[in-house]
Amino acid sequence: MTDIGNAKGVIGFDRKLTNTELARALRLSIADEYEAIQVYSQIAEATEDEGIRAVIMDIVGEEQRHASQFWELLAEVDPSEHVAWEMAVKENKDLMEEARSKNPKGRSRKK
């Protein structure tokens, strides 16, 4: 099996990827996009220069779009990923509604 444990493992394939390998590569790409979002957001928060912050936050938006595109591709390669995602979204909404119904005065608790 091809090593797709990191981005360097994807370079220089001498054959086409199987769907399993492609799904793994797409998951790695998604993780890399989210890591970039985290790093860039921290950089933006740490600078006092509003111009630089604006450019970096624009880049963050691009990375978020990339992550969404990779998620869509992953759902094409492995439809079970989309089903699992939809189930997680529904579960999260149900849990939030339940928690909010217990605290009808607001969405957050005062500390």
Secondary structure, 3 states (H helix, E strand, C coil): CCCCCCHHHHCCCCCCCCHHHHHHHHHHHHHHHHHHHHHHHHHHHHCCCHHHHHHHHHHHHHHHHHHHHHHHHHHHHCHHHHHHHHHHHHHHHHHHHHHHHHCCCCCCCCC
